[in-house]
């Protein structure tokens, strides 16, 4: 069964010869979700054919075809090689944030669910130290791993993007170590945020494997703003810099496009993400004051 059928009725020839619109019928089942594209394609072919025949008819009557086109629209492309290179690097924020979360994931699991599974958590908490300090040490170690992963990822991106044939593509990639350094400062608070969030979730797991199953869902968190910007590109606004993870996406895209970024945008991005990260870190630090959460390894 064909998706779309073009039927020419019996009166088509008479209408065509009379110079009036000749009827045609596009037959399709519009309840099928995939027929919409086929119908649009057939309509596009018919519209181009209409325009061609209409111009020929005007010429036969001594009328210049341009009289039927009062406006001649043209697109003037103001993009620069650097801004076009920013389109190529549109995926960069997504990979950077995923790198941060992946870099802290295993450390967060090992210092919480892993220690509970190895029966080493209870002896650790017996030490005469406030438990929030112990958790702070775990968070600092997890954040350090995330930052190390972020730095290595950015360095790898700088070298890898330098291998692309940008001259043949008529683009210029604005990704050098200066831009990578700014991206590192912008994303650094997200490393603490990721470490705290992953530590909180892993604290409720009784085993390493169970914690890994939780982490699969958490990895979706940095994907949401990246996919939103890819599916529905929006103009960068100042309020976006106050939304953690979305602000990192916005600023990195602006940096790789070579756009000037206001210091207020940098400040709002770092401040908002840091505040949320500290709140989550405080929650993680106080979790182990609950005995029920500690003695669940049996």
Secondary structure, DSSP 4 states (H G I P E B T S, - for coil): --SEEEEE-TTHHHHHHHTSPPPEEEEE-TTSTTHHHHHHHHHHHHHHHHHHHHHHHHHHTT--GGGG------------HHHHHHHHGGGHHHHHHHHHHHHHHHHHHIIIIIHHHTT-HHHHHHSSS-HHHHHHHHHHHHHHHHHHHHHHHHHHHHHHHTTS-HHHHT-----SHHHHHHHHHHHHHHHHHHHHHHHHHHHT-SSHHHHHHHHHHHTHHHHHHHHHHHHS-----GGGGGSTTHHHHHHHHHHHTT----HHHHHHHHHHHHHHHHHHHHHHHHHTT-HHHHS---
